[in-house]
Amino acid sequence: MSATLTPAERLDRQRADHRMLGALDASPAPIYVTGHRSADDARNGRNPVSVGDRTPPSHYRVVYDFDTLRGPGQRHRPTVVHVAPLASNAYPATAPSAWVIGEVVPWTPHFARNRPICHGTHVWKPNRTQLVDYVIHIGKLLNFDEPPPTSSYDGYNNEAIRYWKSHMGLRPLNAKLRLPNIRPEDVIRPRAFAPASRPSTGRFKRADGAPPPSRSVRPGERVRPRFARAGNAS
């Protein structure tokens, strides 16, 4: 069994998680992330915690603003997810948990109403996998962008597995969707973020210096893209 971190080590890990998820939120990818200090705030999109705050969030609200399926051949967006890293009480030695909190539950092998997202047994390497990679992994599951299932795999939705095989040829739903690779060494560096005490209208700024638009997303709402379409992302 992997050793659990000390409270100080876990706090450092949570701060790093917050910064990397902030970088994902600021990227051109159609994924929007806010950190919160309670499950209720995350589920309702209230009281987001600014990146760089010395007390990092323990819950995240993630809006995946690209198509997934809500039924055979029926597309839907966005998908709103609540990610709780500390749900297992031994993070990051144990994996986070995540739930769909929007009105529409994706019609894929890994999602079911009122049940944790089935992220797979190999996605989380104790104390090594980054939370931002976990969030991106969920996006790939929404896009059917994963290895072919084994013959014995049932998941949450057998019909979706059969549809993926027979109608989609085991290919991703959105072939042009590109999701970024957020590396710790590119994000966690001295003075990369403003101190928590410094007021700011946004966590990051766009490359052209313009402040990011306000994004308060309610479950089931369609989000207007901030950047270029996913197929144009590098």
N, C-alpha and C positions, 0 to 999 in steps of 0.2 A: 504493500500500500504506500502511496506517495505521502511524504511528510506534509503536514499542514503548515501554513505560514504563521508567523507570529502576527499579532495585531498590527504592529508597525509595518511589517512587510506587506500585509494585506492592504493596508491603507495606501501604500505606495503603488501597489498593483492597481487599485481602484482609480487612483489619479491618472495613471498611465492609460487605463482603459478609456477614461473620459476624454482624454486628449486625442486618442486615436479615433474614437467615435465622432468627436468633433471634426476631425479631418475628413472622415467619410461624409459627414453632413455637408461640409463645405466643398466637396468634390462635385464634378459634373454628373456623377451617377444619380439615377432617380431614386435615391434612398435618403430619407429625412429622419434625423435622429435628435431626440432631446432627452436629457437626463433629469431625473426627479428623485426626491428623497422618500417618497412613499408610493405604494402600489396604486393608491387612489388617485394621486396626482398624475402618475404616468398614464393611467387608463382614461383620465379626463383631460389630459393635455394642459395641466395647470402647473404653475410655479416651476418653470424650467431652471435648472442650475447652470450658471455660466461656466464655461470651460476655464480652468485655472483656479476655481474655487478650492480652498484648502480642505473643505469637507465635500468630497465627491459624492455623486448620486449612487444610490443602490438599486435603482430601477430605471429602465429606459423605455421610451415610446418610439417605435420605429414604423415609419410609413413607407411601404414599398409601392412607388407610383409607376408601376408597369403592369402589363396584362398578366393575369394568371387565369385559370379556369374556375368557373363557378358551377359548371355542369358540362356534359358532353358538347364540345363545340361552342360553348358560351363563355365569352371572355368577360373579365371583370378587373377593375382597378379603382382605388388603391386597396392594398391589404394592410391593416393596422395590427401591429404586434406589440405585446408587452414582454420585455425581456427582464428577467430577475436573476442576476448573477449569484446572489447570496441565498437563493432558495434552498440549496442543499446544506447550508451551514458549514461547509468545508471548502468553499471556493478559494482559490482556483484548483485545488486538488480534485474537486468534483465539478462536473459540468453545470452550466447555468440551466435554467428552465425558461420556456417561452410559451405564450398563449396568443391565439388570435383574439383580438378584442373588437374588431369591426363587426358590422352586421352580417357580412357575407363571409362564410368559411370557405377557403379555397378547396376546390375539388381536385385534390392531388393525393398521392399515397401517404403523405406525412401529416395531414391536418385533419382535425375533427373538433367539433364544438365542445367546449368546456373540458378539453383534454390537452395536456402539454404537447407541443409540437414534437413529433418523432424525428429527432435530428440524426439518428443513427448512432451506433455504438463506437465508431472509430473516429468521429469528428473531433472529439475533445481529448487531447493529451494532457494529463494532469500537470498543472503548474507551467505548461509550455504554450498551449494554444491561446491565442489572443482573443479577447472578447469581440473585437472588430471582425476577426475572421469568422467567428461564430455567426455574427449578424449577416455577413455576406453569404455564408453557407445557407442560411435560411432563404435568402433571396434566390440562390441557385435552385433550391428545392421548389420554390414557387414557379420557377421557369422550367421545371422538368430538366434541368441541366445537371445530370448526375449519371454515374455508371448504370448500365442495365441492371435490373433487379435479378436476384437469383431465383431459381425456379420455385423455391420454398417461401419466398417473401410475400407476405400478405399486406403488411402495413395497416393503415386505418381504412383503406378504400380499395377493395379488389377491382371494382369497376373502373376506377381511374387507372389502375395498373394495366388492365386489359386495353383500355382506350389508348394509352400511351404506346403500347406495343402495336396495336392493329391500325390505328388511325394516324399516329404521329411518327411511326417508325423509330421509336425510342430517341427522337431528336428533341432539342429544346423547343419550347413554345415560341420564344422570341429569339430567332437565330442571330440577330444583330446586337443583342443586349451584351454589353461589356461592363463588368464590375471591376473596381480598382483593387490594387494590392497596396494596402496601407501598412508600411513598415515602421516599427518602433524607432529605428535610427533616423527616419526622415521626419519624425514628429516630435520626439522627446529630446529637445536640445535646450541649452540655456537661453533664457529670455525669448523663447519662441511664443510665449503666451503672456498676456497682460496679467498682473496680479489680481487676485479676486476682489481686492478693495477698490480697484479702478473701475468706475462705472463705464458701461459700454452698451451700445444699442444692439450689438450682435456679437457672436462668438468669434467670427472670422470676417475678413473682407475679401471681396472678389479681386481677381488679379488687376482689374482696371481701376481699383480703388473705390468703386461704388459699394455702398453698404448693401448687405443681402436683404431682400424683401422679407416682410413679416410672414411667418408661416405657422398659423394656428390651425391645425387640421383636426376636425372632428371625425369620429368613426364613420366610415361609409362615404366621406366627402371625396370628390375628385380634386387632385392637386394640380394646379397650373404649373407646368415645368419651369424651373428657374434657369436652366442651361440648355445646351443642345440636346437633341434626342440621344438616347443611349447608344444607338448604332454609330454615332459619330464620336463617341468617347474613345480616348486612347487607351 
